[in-house]
Amino acid sequence: MSQALLREIIDYANRANPYPLYEELRKTPVSHDGDGPYVVSTYYEIHSLLHDPRISSDAKNLKATGDDLLGDQSDEEGTTLPPSFLKLDPPDHDRLRRMTNRPFGPPHAPHRVHDMRDELGGLVTGLIDGIRETGQLDRIDLVDQFAYPFPVTVICRLLGIPREDEPRFHVWAETLAASLDPDPDADPTKRGKGSMDARMELGMYLAGLIEERRKNPGDDMLSQLATADGPDGAMTTMEALSTSALLLIAGHETTVNLITNGMLTLLRFPDVLQRLREDPDLAVPIVEELLRYEPPVQLLPQRTTLSDVEVAGVTIPKGASVWLMLASGNRDPKRFEDPDRFDPDRKDIQHLGLGSGIHSCFGAPLARQEAQLALSELARRLENPRLLEDPPQYRQNSVLRGPRHLQVACDGIRG
């Protein structure tokens, strides 16, 4: 592979449809050119490396090789907070992830996500009602008016952010999301300062709230992160802070893209949209196929080999930068029959859309539930929805790929 093909994949001109480029990339399962990263593009090889302890996610081991291709697109946390468990290796990763999971999921909190279902449904209803109340059904932006505000509010409710502070969280999330989306026309110094200021304000706010919850804990997740003292000990304030920020930043952008890519795909396949309207339970397999067909995270660029690793006959040397092209693996014909076809009836769907292995998406149960509720209600309530622009305007980011705006029109909104 020439570096030129990788640059084409990252090039904004190909954001609307990178899949033919991935097909070309898969002709060489592990490709490398000069000083660039080792690029792995086929399903079984990616899956194997996601489970390989010789592949490091720790930022300390990361060399800059290839990162100049992405600029600031892949850094979800910045430098003002300690690394979250997303960017750590065992044993530190395992300890922090176990501690974070105690108040979030089985076996200690098996009902946390399930019990949020009614509240999530209420948020979805409120947002769709808000669109109806504008009276402007000839031009609806499903990103700004629905998919963007929904996940931030969900994270706020999960953490237990006071309702009166939720608007501040929306502003911070918007600023931090913008910092992940390169803008060639913006002043990089001014933009960088805005992002840094938002991170500092968010960090100071969360630090204050963590201390307050230590004194007066509730049943929210932030209280439990701040006060729990289990087999792994207690989280420090900085660990609770970086974990909370991770839930906000990583949990927001991916879910926005999952919902928006989902509605875009359903509007392109009106027969599937009609089936979902008639049978909301179809949302479960639809979301799984969407995670394969249009994954919100296209690639994982920040991995490093801790020793020589042989993959598909290629030896990747110790200390090399490795990029795992998840979206390419999801379209690998050696793993999925007719992979370029959107098929919610697909039976065997072990996709890479939420990763795999120890770094698989921590918030996957919540993201799935958000997307299922959002898509089924949009399908049910929007009358004769149609795209006004196809392809839509995409975000600049090639890692977290999704439309920046999704303009649709409809004839009415059902109650």
N, C-alpha and C positions, 0 to 999 in steps of 0.2 A: 504494500500500500504506500502510496505517496502521501506526504503530509498534506498535499493539496486536497485529497478526499476528506480528510478530517476537518480541514478548514471550510470545505463546502458544507459539511454537516452543521458546523457551528455558525456559518454565515446566515444572517437574518433573512436573506433572500430565499432561503430554503426552509424557513420555519413552518410554513403552512403544510408542507409535505416532505419531510425528510426521509420517508420510507424507501423510495427508490435508491437513495444513497446508502441506506443501511443494507439493502439487498446486494449492492456492489461490494460493500465492506465485508459481508459474510463470506465472500469468495476466498478470503484469507482470514480464518478464524482468529488468529493472533497476528496482528500486524505491527510493524515497528519501522520507523524511518529516521535515521540520523539521531539527533538528540531528543526526539519527541517521545511521548509516552508509549508504552505497550498497550495496544487497543484490542480488547477481547469482545467479539461481536456475536458469538453463537451461543445458543441456549445452554447446552450441557456444560460448556467450558465456563460460562459465567456462573451458573449454579454451583459448580464445583468450587470455584474460587470464593464465592460468598460464604462457603462453609470451611474454607481452608485457614487454619490458624497461622499459616505463614504469610498471610496477607494482612497488613496492618492498616487500621483506620486512624491511628494516633497521629495528630498533626505534627508532633515532634519528629516523626520519622519521614515526613513528607519532604521530598525535594521539589524544587520549583519547575522541574522538567514538564513542559507542556502546559503549565498553568497560565503562561502568557497568552495562550490561545483563548482562554476564558475571561481574562481580566478579573472583575469582581463578581462574576455570575455565580460562583459556586460556594461562596462563604456565607453560611446562614447565620453566623454568630458574631463575626467580627472579633476585635481584640480587647474589648472593654470588659468582657466576662471570662471567667475560667472556662475551659472546654467542657461541654456537656458530655454525657456518656456516648453520644453519637460519634464523638471524635476521640474516643479512648479505646484501648485494648484491654483484655482481661489481665489482671483481676479487677482493676479499677472500674472498667466498664460493667462487669458482671455485678459488682457490689452496688453501684449506683442504679443500675437498671432494676435489680431486685428491690431496692428500697423504693424506687419510684412506682414499681408495679404493685406494691402492697396495698396502697389506697386506690388503685385503678382497676385491677382485674383479678381473676382467679389466681390462687385459691383464697386469698384473704378478703377480696372485695368483689365477689362474683357478680354482684348486681349493679355495680356502679354505672356502667354504660347503659344497660337495659333500663334502669330506673330513670334515665334521662329522656327516654323516648317521648313521653307525653310533653315534656318541656320543649324538646326539639320540634315536635309537631306544632306546638303553639308558636314557636318562632317562625317556622315556615309559613304557617297560616297568616301571621301578622305581616310578613314581608310581601306575600302575594296580595293580601288585602291592600297594603300600601300602594302597590302598583295600580290596582284597580281604582283607588281613590284619586290618583293623579288625573284620571280620565284620558290619558294620552297613550292609547293602546296601539297607535300607528307607528310608534318608535319606542320600544322598551329596550334598555340596556340590561341584559340579564346578569352581567358582571357587577356593575355599579349598584344596581337596584336589588339584587338578590344574592348572587353567589359570593360577593365580596363581604358584605356585612354579616352574613349568617355564621360562618365558622369562627369569626372573632368573638361574637356574642356567646357562642357555645363554649369556647375556651374560658371566657370570663366566668360563666356559670360553673364550669367544672372546677376552676381554681377558687371560686368564691369571692370574686372581685365585687365590691359594693356596687349596686346598680348605678349610683350617681357618678361613679368613676368610669363606667363602661365607655362613655364617649372619648375619654382620654386614651383608653386602650385602642379604640378604633383609629385615632390619629397616629399613635405610635406604630400600630401594625401597618398602616398605609405608608408611613415614611420608611419603615424597615423593608417592606415589600418593594418599594420603589428603588431602594439601594441595591436590591438583588437584580434589578432590571436595567442594564446599561442604557443610558440615554446619550447618543452621540452629540446632541445639541446642547446638553446641559453643561454648566461650569463644574468640572470635577471637584474643585476645591470647595465650592459652596455646597455642592451635593454631598461630599464626604463629611463636611461639618454638620449638615442637617441630620445625616444618618448617625453620626457619633453622638450628637446632642440627644437624639431620640433614644439611643441605647443607654446613655447615662441617665436620662430622666426615668426610663422604664426601670433600670436597675435600682435607682434610689427609691422609687415608689415601691417596688417589690420588696426591697430590703426592709423598708419601714413596715410594710404589711406583714412580712414574715415575723418580725419582732412582736408586732401587735397580736398575731395569732398564737405566738408562743405563750403570751400572757392570758389570752382569751380565745382558746381554740373553739372552732365550730366543727361541723361534720363535712366541710369542704375539703378538697384535695390539698390545697395549700396548707391548711391547718395540720393535716396529717403528715405532709412532708416536713413541716417545721417542728413537729412534736414527737413523731414516732421514734421509738428507741428499741428496735428489734434485734434479731441475731447479728445483723451487720452494723449495729451501733446506730448513732443518730447522724443525720446530715448536718454539715456545717451550714451557716447562713449562706456562704458563697455557693455551696453545692445546691442548696434549695433554690437559690437565685438563678443559677445557670440552668437548672432543670426546668424551672417555671418559664424562663425565657425561651428555652427550646420548645416547650409545648406550644407557646404562642407563635413563634416564628415558623418552625417546621410544620406545625399542625395546621397553620392557616393557609399558606400558599398552596400546599399540595391538595387540600380539600377544595379550595376555590377552583383549581385547575381540573380536578376530578369532576366536579359538578358542571363546570362550563364545557369541558370537552364532551361530557355526557350529553348535555342538551344539544350541542352542535351535531353530534353523531346521530341522535334520535331524530332531529329535524331533517337530517340527510336520509334517514330511513323511516319514512312516515308509517310504513306498515308495522314496524316494531313499536313506534310511538303509540299507535292505535291499540296494539296488544297490551301495552303497559296501562293505557287509559282504562281498559276493560278489566285488567287483572293486575292490581298493584303488587301482588306477590312476585310478579315477574321481575320486579326491581332487583331482587337478589342476584339471579343469574346475569341480568343486564349489567350490573355494576362490576361483577367479576370479569365479564367479557370486555367491558370498557377498560379495566385495569390492564388487560392484555393488549387491546387494540389501540388505545390512545392513552398510555400511562402518563400521569402527571409528572413523574420524575423520569427523564429520558436516559440519563447516564449518571454513573457514579465516578467522578474523575479523581477523587482523592484517596487512592489506595497505594500502598508501598509494599514491596516484597521484603520479608525479613531474612530470607535465604533464597538461593536459586530455586526456581519453581518451573517444572516442565509442564507445558500446556499445549495440547494438540501438536506435539512434536517440536515445539519451540521452547528453548530454555530462556526464561525471564530471569535476569541476574538479580542477585541481592541488591536492595536499595533502589530498584527501578520504580518509576511511576507507572501505575496501571490504571487504565480507564475501563470500566465495565459498562458496556452499552446495553442497558436493560431493554430499551425499546426495540433494539435490533433483535435481541434474543427472543422477545415476545412474538416476533414475526418469522422465526426460524422454521422453514418447512420440514426440517428434520425432527422437529418437536411437535408442531401443530399443523394438522392437515388444512390446506387452503388458507394459509395464515393471513392473507390480506382481505379475507371476507369477515365482516362483522356478523357474528352468529351467536346470539344469546342462548341458543339451544345446544351449544358446544358442550360435550359431556366431560371431556378431560381438559381441565383448565388450570393447571398448576403454573400460573403466570409468574412473572418477576416484577409485577407492577408495584408491589409493596416490599420488594427486596426478598431476602431469604437468609437463613442463618442467624447468628447472634445479633446482627444489626437490622433484622427485619423491622418494618415500621412499627414503632411502639404503639402509636395511636390507631392502628388498623381497625380495631372493632368500632371505634367512634367514627372514623372517617367513612367506613362502610355504611354505618347507620345514618349518618348525615346525608350521604349521597343517595341512599335508597329512599329516604323520606322526601328529599328535595325533588328528585326526578319523578317519583310517583305522583306527588302533588302538583307539580308543574304540568305533567301529562294530563292529569284529571281536570285541572281547573282552566288551563288556557284553551280557548276555543279557536280552532283552526290556526295554530301558530305557524309562522313561516319566517325563514331567514330573510333579512334585508340585504345582507352582504355575505357572500361566500366565495372565497375564504374570508373570514373576518380578519380584523387587525390583531396580530399576535403580539404577545410580550416579546421584548428583545431576548430574554433569557433562553438559552438553548438547553439548560439543565432542567429547569422547572418550566416546562413548555405548556402554554395554554393561551387562549384568546385574551387580549387586554380589554376588548369590548365584544359583546355578542348582541348585535342589534336584531331584534325580532319585532314582528307585528302580530296582533291577534284580533279576532272579531269581538271578543268579550272574555270576561273572566267569571267562571261559575262560582257559586257560593259554596 
